[in-house]
Amino acid sequence: MWFASNKEVRRMIETQTLLLLIKLLFTGLVSVTIIAFALVIALVVIISKQ
């Protein structure tokens, strides 16, 4: 029967952690981009009313 060695298990955990970190960073980037566009649009609306 085959068992994963400690090094392989550690590598799998590191890969999962890395993928989770990438997903979190990408989600943060998308949300910051959406907020920035919303602020720019609000600023344009406020300036155009003056």
VMD Tcl script that builds the backbone (N, CA, C; Angstrom):
set m [mol new atoms 150]
animate dup $m
set s [atomselect $m all]
$s set {name element resname resid chain x y z} {
  {N N MET 1 A 0.838 -1.180 0.000}
  {CA C MET 1 A 0.000 0.000 0.000}
  {C C MET 1 A 0.885 1.246 0.000}
  {N N TRP 2 A 0.444 2.286 -0.722}
  {CA C TRP 2 A 1.253 3.503 -0.864}
  {C C TRP 2 A 0.794 4.549 0.140}
  {N N PHE 3 A 1.742 5.132 0.820}
  {CA C PHE 3 A 1.467 6.228 1.735}
  {C C PHE 3 A 2.297 7.430 1.314}
  {N N ALA 4 A 1.705 8.601 1.423}
  {CA C ALA 4 A 2.427 9.821 1.075}
  {C C ALA 4 A 3.465 10.108 2.155}
  {N N SER 5 A 4.638 10.508 1.725}
  {CA C SER 5 A 5.671 10.861 2.685}
  {C C SER 5 A 5.371 12.238 3.273}
  {N N ASN 6 A 6.058 12.562 4.325}
  {CA C ASN 6 A 5.851 13.869 4.966}
  {C C ASN 6 A 6.131 15.018 4.010}
  {N N LYS 7 A 7.165 14.850 3.177}
  {CA C LYS 7 A 7.525 15.911 2.232}
  {C C LYS 7 A 6.407 16.127 1.208}
  {N N GLU 8 A 5.805 15.016 0.724}
  {CA C GLU 8 A 4.724 15.147 -0.250}
  {C C GLU 8 A 3.487 15.778 0.375}
  {N N VAL 9 A 3.181 15.391 1.597}
  {CA C VAL 9 A 2.034 15.982 2.286}
  {C C VAL 9 A 2.267 17.467 2.508}
  {N N ARG 10 A 3.476 17.832 2.911}
  {CA C ARG 10 A 3.807 19.239 3.125}
  {C C ARG 10 A 3.687 20.016 1.822}
  {N N ARG 11 A 4.120 19.408 0.720}
  {CA C ARG 11 A 4.042 20.078 -0.579}
  {C C ARG 11 A 2.584 20.275 -0.987}
  {N N MET 12 A 1.731 19.285 -0.742}
  {CA C MET 12 A 0.307 19.419 -1.066}
  {C C MET 12 A -0.324 20.540 -0.244}
  {N N ILE 13 A 0.019 20.599 1.025}
  {CA C ILE 13 A -0.526 21.650 1.890}
  {C C ILE 13 A -0.030 23.015 1.431}
  {N N GLU 14 A 1.250 23.099 1.071}
  {CA C GLU 14 A 1.793 24.378 0.591}
  {C C GLU 14 A 1.107 24.804 -0.703}
  {N N THR 15 A 0.821 23.836 -1.579}
  {CA C THR 15 A 0.148 24.161 -2.834}
  {C C THR 15 A -1.259 24.668 -2.568}
  {N N GLN 16 A -1.980 24.011 -1.660}
  {CA C GLN 16 A -3.331 24.458 -1.330}
  {C C GLN 16 A -3.300 25.849 -0.711}
  {N N THR 17 A -2.339 26.084 0.161}
  {CA C THR 17 A -2.221 27.396 0.798}
  {C C THR 17 A -1.895 28.462 -0.230}
  {N N LEU 18 A -1.019 28.146 -1.167}
  {CA C LEU 18 A -0.648 29.098 -2.214}
  {C C LEU 18 A -1.849 29.422 -3.099}
  {N N LEU 19 A -2.627 28.406 -3.469}
  {CA C LEU 19 A -3.817 28.656 -4.286}
  {C C LEU 19 A -4.831 29.499 -3.535}
  {N N LEU 20 A -5.006 29.232 -2.251}
  {CA C LEU 20 A -5.932 30.034 -1.444}
  {C C LEU 20 A -5.469 31.481 -1.360}
  {N N LEU 21 A -4.172 31.676 -1.191}
  {CA C LEU 21 A -3.622 33.030 -1.120}
  {C C LEU 21 A -3.817 33.765 -2.443}
  {N N ILE 22 A -3.604 33.079 -3.553}
  {CA C ILE 22 A -3.800 33.695 -4.863}
  {C C ILE 22 A -5.266 34.087 -5.049}
  {N N LYS 23 A -6.180 33.190 -4.648}
  {CA C LYS 23 A -7.612 33.498 -4.767}
  {C C LYS 23 A -7.980 34.714 -3.916}
  {N N LEU 24 A -7.457 34.774 -2.702}
  {CA C LEU 24 A -7.758 35.913 -1.828}
  {C C LEU 24 A -7.212 37.219 -2.402}
  {N N LEU 25 A -5.985 37.183 -2.912}
  {CA C LEU 25 A -5.397 38.392 -3.497}
  {C C LEU 25 A -6.176 38.844 -4.732}
  {N N PHE 26 A -6.604 37.888 -5.559}
  {CA C PHE 26 A -7.360 38.234 -6.762}
  {C C PHE 26 A -8.712 38.837 -6.393}
  {N N THR 27 A -9.371 38.247 -5.394}
  {CA C THR 27 A -10.649 38.774 -4.935}
  {C C THR 27 A -10.475 40.195 -4.390}
  {N N GLY 28 A -9.413 40.417 -3.635}
  {CA C GLY 28 A -9.133 41.750 -3.118}
  {C C GLY 28 A -8.877 42.748 -4.235}
  {N N LEU 29 A -8.140 42.327 -5.239}
  {CA C LEU 29 A -7.858 43.202 -6.377}
  {C C LEU 29 A -9.136 43.581 -7.109}
  {N N VAL 30 A -10.004 42.609 -7.333}
  {CA C VAL 30 A -11.266 42.880 -8.031}
  {C C VAL 30 A -12.136 43.824 -7.210}
  {N N SER 31 A -12.221 43.583 -5.911}
  {CA C SER 31 A -13.073 44.441 -5.078}
  {C C SER 31 A -12.530 45.864 -4.996}
  {N N VAL 32 A -11.226 46.021 -4.885}
  {CA C VAL 32 A -10.635 47.362 -4.850}
  {C C VAL 32 A -10.866 48.075 -6.181}
  {N N THR 33 A -10.777 47.348 -7.285}
  {CA C THR 33 A -11.017 47.936 -8.599}
  {C C THR 33 A -12.462 48.409 -8.731}
  {N N ILE 34 A -13.400 47.595 -8.264}
  {CA C ILE 34 A -14.815 47.976 -8.330}
  {C C ILE 34 A -15.067 49.218 -7.479}
  {N N ILE 35 A -14.502 49.261 -6.285}
  {CA C ILE 35 A -14.677 50.427 -5.412}
  {C C ILE 35 A -14.070 51.674 -6.050}
  {N N ALA 36 A -12.909 51.532 -6.676}
  {CA C ALA 36 A -12.263 52.681 -7.316}
  {C C ALA 36 A -13.117 53.215 -8.463}
  {N N PHE 37 A -13.666 52.317 -9.289}
  {CA C PHE 37 A -14.526 52.769 -10.384}
  {C C PHE 37 A -15.772 53.454 -9.848}
  {N N ALA 38 A -16.343 52.911 -8.770}
  {CA C ALA 38 A -17.545 53.525 -8.189}
  {C C ALA 38 A -17.237 54.925 -7.668}
  {N N LEU 39 A -16.074 55.081 -7.043}
  {CA C LEU 39 A -15.699 56.409 -6.544}
  {C C LEU 39 A -15.462 57.392 -7.684}
  {N N VAL 40 A -14.843 56.930 -8.748}
  {CA C VAL 40 A -14.613 57.810 -9.903}
  {C C VAL 40 A -15.940 58.232 -10.506}
  {N N ILE 41 A -16.873 57.283 -10.653}
  {CA C ILE 41 A -18.177 57.630 -11.218}
  {C C ILE 41 A -18.917 58.609 -10.314}
  {N N ALA 42 A -18.857 58.382 -8.991}
  {CA C ALA 42 A -19.510 59.311 -8.062}
  {C C ALA 42 A -18.885 60.691 -8.145}
  {N N LEU 43 A -17.562 60.750 -8.276}
  {CA C LEU 43 A -16.878 62.027 -8.391}
  {C C LEU 43 A -17.285 62.752 -9.667}
  {N N VAL 44 A -17.385 62.026 -10.756}
  {CA C VAL 44 A -17.809 62.634 -12.021}
  {C C VAL 44 A -19.231 63.171 -11.914}
  {N N VAL 45 A -20.117 62.427 -11.280}
  {CA C VAL 45 A -21.501 62.884 -11.118}
  {C C VAL 45 A -21.546 64.144 -10.261}
  {N N ILE 46 A -20.783 64.168 -9.176}
  {CA C ILE 46 A -20.776 65.331 -8.290}
  {C C ILE 46 A -20.215 66.557 -9.002}
  {N N ILE 47 A -19.130 66.378 -9.743}
  {CA C ILE 47 A -18.509 67.505 -10.448}
  {C C ILE 47 A -19.406 68.003 -11.577}
  {N N SER 48 A -20.095 67.096 -12.262}
  {CA C SER 48 A -20.937 67.529 -13.381}
  {C C SER 48 A -22.173 68.279 -12.920}
  {N N LYS 49 A -22.604 68.101 -11.673}
  {CA C LYS 49 A -23.773 68.819 -11.167}
  {C C LYS 49 A -23.455 70.253 -10.788}
  {N N GLN 50 A -22.193 70.580 -10.606}
  {CA C GLN 50 A -21.821 71.929 -10.170}
  {C C GLN 50 A -21.889 72.933 -11.287}
}
mol reanalyze $m
mol bondsrecalc $m
mol representation Tube
mol addrep $m
